């Protein structure tokens, strides 16, 4: 749900904030007040194209920002792009400088317009005059049909991934076959050289330690024995001094018990000195100053260094490379068997994909027939007279396979009697497209409510100029449909018609004022009294009469 929208120095807006709620949020106001500007600002935050023309005259930059409630899918997109989440909210901000440059921030972290476009399908679908057709592409058309039918593509995605992985593995083997054959001699030499070394992980570190000991054997022996003499063996050793001190303390203890603990401490120190001395003596006796062993270690370390320079930073890396080339040689030797197994695996994966994709196609075609009839009825109730159908074309060629199936879903419409059905973007105008979208959404939501399908919560829907060319009963029908759609998801709509405004859950008025010689736009949330007055203004024009107030109050009461 869209929680808040802000704009600063954007077109005629110096500073505007709108806090939206659930259900149907309507924007009204005089023609030219700037209602559609807010919709354009939101479209910009969904990754729309920017221009220096939107920067308010005299300002260095325009800033638009919004806050959406977070969704698991949106959080996953943030994680993929290395952007930290902000709890239950997603904060988008975009700055357009007067120089033409711009900056994007998501959760107050630098981002790109591409990230905004990735997030847009999870947050809002903006049906602005300039955005409607481009937003509702064939991918979105398929998603809406799947939502209507309650079709999950998880099974298709799973078998597609299995097929794609099997295909890539086979392609890699076939593509790299010549390179592999040229590399056989090198791999054989590498394998032989590494295996003949009989390596063990970490042996270079152990040998370096032993080498240091052998190279400094005399120094080590002398240091160990000198320490042994000083601690234990010599006439002036620490042990002799502690033994003498201990005898004196024992004598003191005979006359004064306070020295009993001190005598025990001295005895403990003697034991520690004895243990250390024994360790030093054993260490010295174990030192082997063998020139032959030192030469042997140096030769081995030289071999290890040469292998590490060629095959890896550590002995473990060299061992790993040896195992890798051994596997490659095995694959070359067993090529025919491996190819046979890969072909079999690919055939099985393709067969599984075809079965699941065909099943999804069947579901989509059945759902398309139902939704076509429902949508046509809904569209024609909105002051239009059209023919409408949903085409589901399946292409079983492997080049068309995707994780969503192999279907191309296209919505077609004929807005005039006798005209052929054509794709939406070839026929419908902006206002017609908004009404078509409204009818489609209502048809889907009503069908979902009847069948009680547990479908994912849809994103915020934004409609601009949905009431172009309609009035009377058709306008009332649009208002009812918007209200019905608002029960299932958040709807934001710009309207000029009081029949539609009467259905608002939250009603905002957009006003233009002159302040110190500059035009400023203001967005205001209306209470019940102000809302009645605004609907009355829309009914009667500039002069609000008592009759129009009563009529407005009646319309609002009826809409509830």
C-alpha positions in Angstrom: 0.0 0.0 0.0 1.2 3.5 -0.8 1.4 5.3 2.6 2.8 8.7 1.6 3.8 10.8 -1.4 5.9 13.9 -1.3 7.0 16.4 -4.0 9.2 19.4 -3.8 9.9 21.9 -6.5 8.2 19.6 -9.0 6.4 21.4 -11.8 4.1 23.9 -10.0 4.5 22.1 -6.7 6.8 23.9 -4.2 6.1 21.4 -1.4 3.2 19.0 -1.1 2.5 15.9 1.1 -0.3 13.4 0.7 -0.9 10.6 3.2 -3.0 7.9 1.7 -5.1 5.2 3.4 -6.5 1.8 2.4 -9.4 1.5 -0.1 -10.4 4.2 -2.6 -8.3 7.4 -2.5 -9.7 10.1 -4.8 -8.1 13.3 -6.0 -10.3 16.2 -7.2 -9.9 19.9 -7.9 -10.3 22.5 -10.5 -9.0 21.8 -14.0 -5.3 22.6 -14.2 -4.9 22.5 -10.4 -2.2 19.8 -10.7 -4.0 16.5 -9.9 -2.3 14.6 -12.7 1.1 16.0 -11.6 1.0 13.9 -8.5 0.3 10.8 -10.6 3.2 11.7 -12.8 5.4 12.1 -9.7 4.5 8.6 -8.6 5.2 7.3 -12.1 8.6 8.8 -11.9 9.3 6.9 -8.7 8.2 3.7 -10.5 11.2 4.2 -12.9 9.5 6.6 -15.5 11.5 8.9 -17.7 12.6 12.2 -16.2 13.1 15.7 -17.8 14.6 19.0 -16.7 11.2 20.5 -17.5 9.7 19.1 -14.3 12.1 21.2 -12.1 10.2 24.2 -10.8 11.4 27.5 -12.2 14.2 29.0 -10.1 14.9 25.7 -8.2 18.1 23.7 -8.4 16.4 20.4 -8.3 13.0 18.6 -8.0 12.6 15.9 -5.4 9.8 13.3 -5.3 9.6 10.6 -2.6 7.1 8.0 -1.4 6.7 5.4 1.3 5.2 1.9 0.5 4.4 -0.9 2.8 7.0 -3.6 2.3 6.2 -7.0 0.7 8.3 -10.2 0.7 8.9 -10.0 -3.0 10.0 -6.4 -2.8 12.4 -7.2 0.0 13.9 -10.0 -2.1 14.5 -7.5 -4.9 16.3 -5.1 -2.4 18.4 -8.0 -1.2 19.4 -9.0 -4.7 20.6 -5.4 -5.3 22.5 -5.1 -2.0 20.0 -2.7 -0.4 19.1 -3.0 3.3 15.5 -3.2 4.3 13.8 -0.7 6.5 11.5 -2.9 8.5 7.9 -2.8 7.2 8.5 0.1 4.8 10.2 0.8 1.5 11.3 4.5 1.0 11.8 5.7 -2.5 13.3 9.1 -3.4 14.3 10.6 -6.7 16.1 13.8 -7.4 16.2 15.5 -10.8 18.7 18.3 -11.1 18.2 21.4 -13.3 21.4 20.3 -15.2 19.7 17.1 -16.3 21.4 14.8 -13.9 19.6 12.8 -11.3 20.0 10.6 -8.3 17.9 7.7 -6.9 17.7 6.5 -3.3 16.0 3.4 -1.9 15.7 3.2 1.9 18.1 6.2 1.9 20.8 4.2 0.1 22.0 5.1 -3.4 20.3 3.1 -6.1 19.5 3.3 -9.8 16.4 3.8 -12.0 16.7 0.1 -12.9 16.1 -0.8 -9.3 12.9 1.3 -9.3 11.7 -0.5 -12.4 12.3 -3.8 -10.7 10.4 -2.8 -7.7 7.5 -1.2 -9.6 5.6 -4.4 -10.4 5.6 -5.3 -6.7 4.4 -1.8 -5.5 2.2 0.0 -7.9 0.7 0.0 -11.4 0.3 3.5 -12.6 -2.3 4.2 -15.3 -1.3 7.7 -16.1 -2.1 9.0 -19.6 1.5 8.5 -20.6 2.1 5.3 -18.7 -0.9 3.1 -19.1 0.0 1.3 -22.3 3.6 0.8 -21.5 2.9 -0.5 -18.0 0.3 -3.1 -19.1 2.5 -5.1 -21.4 2.1 -8.8 -22.3 3.8 -9.9 -19.2 1.4 -7.9 -17.0 -1.5 -9.3 -19.1 -0.4 -12.8 -18.4 0.0 -12.1 -14.7 -3.6 -10.7 -14.5 -5.0 -13.8 -16.3 -3.0 -16.1 -14.0 -4.4 -14.2 -11.0 -7.9 -14.5 -12.3 -7.5 -18.3 -12.7 -5.5 -18.8 -9.6 -2.7 -20.3 -11.6 0.6 -20.9 -9.9 3.7 -21.1 -12.1 5.9 -22.6 -9.4 5.8 -26.0 -10.9 6.7 -24.6 -14.4 9.6 -22.7 -12.9 10.9 -25.8 -11.2 10.9 -28.0 -14.3 12.2 -25.1 -16.4 15.2 -24.8 -14.1 15.9 -28.5 -14.3 15.7 -28.4 -18.2 17.8 -25.3 -18.4 20.5 -26.7 -16.2 20.6 -30.0 -18.2 20.7 -28.1 -21.5 23.6 -25.8 -20.2 25.6 -28.8 -19.1 25.2 -30.6 -22.4 26.0 -27.4 -24.3 29.1 -26.8 -22.3 30.4 -30.3 -22.9 29.7 -30.1 -26.7 31.0 -26.5 -27.1 34.2 -27.2 -25.2 34.9 -30.6 -26.7 37.7 -29.4 -29.1 39.3 -27.3 -26.4 39.1 -30.3 -24.1 40.9 -32.5 -26.6 43.6 -29.9 -27.1 44.1 -29.8 -23.3 44.4 -33.5 -22.7 48.2 -33.6 -23.0 48.5 -30.7 -20.6 46.0 -32.2 -18.1 47.9 -35.6 -18.3 51.2 -33.9 -17.5 49.7 -31.9 -14.7 48.1 -35.0 -13.2 51.3 -37.0 -13.4 53.4 -34.2 -11.9 51.0 -33.6 -9.0 50.4 -37.3 -8.2 54.1 -38.1 -8.3 54.8 -35.5 -5.6 52.5 -37.5 -3.1 51.4 -34.2 -1.5 49.6 -33.9 1.8 47.8 -30.7 2.9 49.8 -28.4 5.2 53.1 -30.3 4.8 54.9 -27.2 3.6 54.1 -25.4 6.9 55.3 -28.5 8.9 58.5 -28.7 6.9 59.2 -25.0 7.3 59.0 -25.4 11.1 61.3 -28.4 11.0 63.7 -26.6 8.7 64.0 -23.7 11.1 64.8 -26.1 13.9 67.5 -28.0 11.9 69.1 -24.8 10.6 69.4 -23.5 14.2 70.0 -26.8 16.0 73.1 -25.6 17.9 71.5 -22.4 19.0 68.4 -24.2 20.2 70.4 -26.8 22.0 72.5 -24.2 23.7 69.5 -22.1 24.7 67.6 -25.1 26.1 70.6 -26.4 28.1 71.5 -22.9 29.5 68.0 -22.5 30.6 68.1 -26.0 32.2 71.3 -25.2 34.1 69.9 -21.8 35.3 66.7 -23.4 36.5 67.8 -26.8 37.9 71.3 -28.1 37.3 73.8 -25.3 38.2 75.1 -24.6 41.6 73.3 -21.2 41.6 70.2 -22.6 39.9 66.7 -21.3 40.7 65.8 -24.8 42.1 68.7 -24.6 44.6 67.7 -21.1 45.7 64.1 -22.2 46.2 65.2 -25.3 48.1 67.3 -23.2 50.5 64.5 -20.6 50.9 62.1 -23.5 51.6 64.2 -24.8 54.4 64.3 -21.4 56.0 60.6 -21.0 55.7 60.0 -24.4 57.3 62.2 -23.2 60.2 60.1 -20.1 60.6 56.9 -22.1 60.4 57.9 -24.1 63.5 57.7 -20.9 65.5 55.2 -18.8 63.6 52.3 -20.5 61.6 51.8 -17.4 59.4 54.6 -18.7 57.2 53.0 -22.0 56.5 51.2 -20.8 53.3 54.4 -19.1 52.1 56.3 -22.4 52.5 53.7 -24.2 50.4 54.0 -21.6 47.7 57.8 -22.0 47.5 57.4 -25.8 47.3 54.9 -25.3 44.5 57.3 -23.0 42.6 60.0 -25.7 43.0 57.7 -28.3 41.4 57.0 -25.9 38.5 60.7 -25.2 38.0 61.3 -29.0 38.0 58.6 -29.6 35.3 60.0 -26.8 33.1 63.5 -28.0 33.5 62.5 -31.6 32.5 60.8 -30.2 29.4 63.9 -28.2 28.4 66.2 -31.3 28.9 64.0 -33.5 26.9 63.7 -30.9 24.1 67.5 -30.5 24.0 68.1 -34.3 23.9 65.6 -34.5 21.0 67.4 -32.0 18.8 68.9 -33.7 15.8 71.4 -31.6 14.0 71.3 -33.7 10.8 72.7 -32.0 7.7 71.3 -34.9 5.6 67.7 -34.3 6.9 68.1 -30.5 6.4 69.1 -31.0 2.8 66.2 -33.4 2.3 63.7 -30.9 3.6 65.1 -28.1 1.5 64.8 -30.2 -1.6 61.2 -31.1 -0.7 60.3 -27.5 0.0 61.8 -26.4 -3.3 59.6 -29.0 -5.1 56.5 -27.7 -3.2 57.3 -24.1 -4.1 57.7 -25.0 -7.7 54.3 -26.7 -7.7 52.6 -23.8 -5.9 54.0 -21.3 -8.4 52.4 -23.4 -11.2 49.2 -24.6 -9.7 48.1 -22.7 -6.6 49.0 -20.6 -3.6 48.9 -23.5 -1.1 49.6 -27.3 -1.2 45.8 -27.8 -0.7 45.2 -25.7 -3.9 47.6 -27.9 -5.8 45.9 -31.0 -4.6 42.5 -29.6 -5.6 43.8 -28.8 -9.1 45.1 -32.4 -9.4 41.7 -33.7 -8.5 40.1 -31.3 -11.0 42.3 -32.3 -14.0 41.8 -36.0 -13.1 38.0 -35.4 -13.3 38.4 -33.7 -16.7 40.5 -36.5 -18.0 37.9 -39.0 -16.8 35.1 -37.0 -18.6 37.2 -37.0 -21.9 37.8 -40.8 -21.6 34.1 -41.5 -20.7 32.8 -38.9 -23.2 30.4 -41.2 -25.0 28.8 -42.4 -21.8 28.6 -38.9 -20.4 27.0 -37.6 -23.5 24.5 -40.4 -23.5 23.6 -39.7 -19.9 23.3 -35.9 -20.5 21.1 -36.4 -23.6 18.9 -38.8 -21.5 18.7 -36.3 -18.7 17.8 -33.4 -21.1 15.1 -35.5 -22.8 13.5 -36.3 -19.4 13.7 -32.7 -18.3 12.1 -31.5 -21.6 9.4 -34.1 -21.4 8.6 -32.9 -17.8 8.5 -29.3 -18.9 6.2 -30.0 -21.8 3.8 -31.8 -19.6 3.6 -29.0 -17.0 3.6 -26.2 -19.6 0.8 -27.8 -21.6 -1.2 -28.2 -18.4 -0.8 -24.5 -17.6 -1.7 -23.6 -21.2 -5.0 -25.5 -20.8 -5.8 -23.7 -17.6 -5.0 -20.3 -19.2 -7.1 -20.9 -22.3 -10.1 -22.0 -20.2 -9.6 -18.9 -17.9 -9.2 -16.6 -20.9 -12.6 -17.5 -22.3 -14.3 -16.8 -19.0 -12.4 -13.6 -18.3 -13.1 -12.3 -21.9 -16.8 -12.5 -21.3 -16.7 -11.0 -17.9 -14.4 -8.2 -18.9 -16.4 -7.3 -22.0 -19.5 -7.0 -19.9 -17.7 -4.8 -17.3 -16.1 -2.6 -20.1 -19.4 -2.0 -21.8 -21.0 -0.9 -18.6 -18.6 2.0 -18.6 -20.0 4.0 -21.5 -18.1 1.9 -24.1 -19.3 -0.5 -26.7 -16.5 -3.0 -27.4 -15.7 -6.5 -28.3 -13.0 -8.0 -26.1 -11.1 -11.2 -26.1 -8.0 -12.7 -24.5 -5.7 -14.7 -26.9 -3.5 -17.4 -25.5 -1.0 -18.6 -28.1 1.4 -21.4 -27.1 4.7 -21.9 -28.9 6.3 -25.2 -28.1 9.6 -24.3 -29.7 12.3 -24.6 -27.1 13.5 -21.1 -27.9 10.3 -19.7 -26.4 10.4 -21.7 -23.1 10.4 -19.6 -19.9 9.9 -20.2 -16.2 6.3 -19.0 -16.7 5.5 -21.3 -19.6 5.5 -21.0 -23.3 2.3 -19.0 -23.7 2.0 -15.5 -25.3 -1.1 -13.8 -23.7 -2.5 -10.8 -25.6 -5.6 -8.8 -24.8 -7.5 -7.6 -27.9 -10.2 -5.1 -28.3 -12.4 -3.5 -31.0 -13.8 -0.2 -29.8 -16.0 0.4 -32.8 -18.6 -1.8 -34.4 -17.3 -3.6 -37.5 -13.7 -3.1 -36.7 -11.4 -6.1 -36.2 -9.9 -7.0 -32.9 -6.5 -5.6 -32.3 -4.0 -5.4 -29.5 -4.8 -2.8 -26.7 -2.0 -0.5 -27.5 -3.1 -0.3 -31.2 -6.7 0.7 -30.4 -7.4 2.2 -26.9 -6.9 5.8 -26.0 -5.6 6.8 -22.6 -9.0 7.3 -21.1 -10.4 4.2 -22.7 -7.4 2.2 -21.5 -8.0 3.3 -17.9 -11.6 2.1 -18.1 -10.5 -1.1 -19.7 -8.0 -1.7 -16.9 -10.6 -0.8 -14.3 -13.1 -3.3 -15.8 -10.5 -6.0 -16.0 -9.4 -5.5 -12.4 -12.9 -5.5 -11.1 -13.7 -8.7 -13.1 -10.7 -10.4 -11.6 -11.4 -9.3 -8.0 -15.1 -10.2 -8.2 -14.3 -13.6 -9.6 -11.7 -14.1 -6.9 -14.2 -13.2 -4.2 -16.8 -15.6 -5.5 -14.4 -18.6 -5.7 -12.6 -17.5 -2.5 -9.3 -18.2 -4.0 -6.3 -17.3 -1.8 -4.5 -15.0 -4.2 -1.6 -12.7 -3.3 -2.4 -9.2 -2.3 -2.2 -7.0 -5.4 -0.3 -3.8 -5.6 -1.6 -0.2 -5.5 -3.6 0.7 -8.6 -3.4 4.3 -9.9 -5.9 5.7 -12.4 -5.7 9.1 -14.0 -8.5 10.6 -16.2 -10.5 7.5 -16.0 -13.7 9.5 -16.5 -12.9 11.0 -19.9 -16.0 10.9 -22.1 -18.5 9.5 -19.6 -21.2 10.8 -17.3 -24.6 10.0 -15.8 -25.2 6.3 -15.2 -21.8 5.3 -16.6 -20.0 7.6 -14.2 -22.0 6.0 -11.3 -21.0 2.5 -12.6 -17.3 3.6 -12.6 -17.6 4.8 -9.1 -19.2 1.5 -8.0 -16.4 -0.5 -9.7 -13.7 1.6 -8.1 -15.3 1.2 -4.7 -15.5 -2.6 -5.3 -11.9 -2.7 -6.4 -10.9 -0.7 -3.3 -12.2 -3.4 -1.0 -9.5 -5.8 -2.2 -6.6 -3.4 -2.7 -5.6 0.2 -2.5 -6.8 2.4 -5.4 -5.7 6.0 -6.2 -7.8 7.8 -8.7 -8.0 11.3 -10.3 -11.5 12.3 -11.2 -13.6 15.3 -12.4 -17.0 13.7 -11.8 -19.0 14.0 -8.6 -20.7 10.7 -9.2 -17.2 9.0 -8.8 -16.0 11.4 -6.0 -18.9 10.4 -3.8 -17.5 6.8 -3.5 -14.2 7.9 -1.9 -12.8 6.3 1.3 -10.3 9.2 1.5 -11.0 12.3 -0.5 -8.2 14.8 -1.3 -8.6 18.1 -3.0 -5.8 19.7 -5.1 -5.8 23.5 -5.1 -3.7 26.1 -6.8 -2.9 29.3 -5.0 -0.9 32.5 -5.7 1.6 33.4 -3.1 4.1 36.3 -3.5 3.7 36.3 -7.2 4.2 32.5 -7.6 1.7 29.7 -8.2 1.7 27.0 -5.5 -0.1 23.7 -5.3 -1.6 22.4 -2.1 -3.1 18.9 -1.3 -5.6 18.7 1.4 -7.5 15.7 3.0 -11.1 16.5 3.4 -13.3 15.8 6.4 -17.0 14.9 6.0 -18.2 18.5 5.8 -15.5 19.7 3.4 -16.0 16.6 1.3 -19.7 17.4 0.9 -18.8 20.9 -0.1 -16.3 19.7 -2.7 -18.8 17.3 -4.3 -21.3 20.1 -4.3 -18.8 22.3 -6.1 -18.2 19.6 -8.7 -22.0 19.4 -9.2 -22.8 23.1 -9.5 -19.6 24.7 -10.5 -18.0 27.8 -8.9 -21.1 28.7 -6.9 -22.2 26.2 -4.3 -25.9 26.3 -3.6 -28.0 24.8 -0.8 -29.6 22.5 -3.4 -26.2 21.2 -4.6 -25.1 20.7 -1.0 -28.1 18.5 -0.3 -27.6 16.6 -3.5 -24.0 16.0 -2.6 -24.8 14.8 0.8 -27.4 12.4 -0.6 -24.9 11.1 -3.2 -22.3 10.4 -0.5 -24.8 8.7 1.7 -26.1 6.5 -1.1 -22.5 5.5 -2.1 -22.0 4.1 1.4 
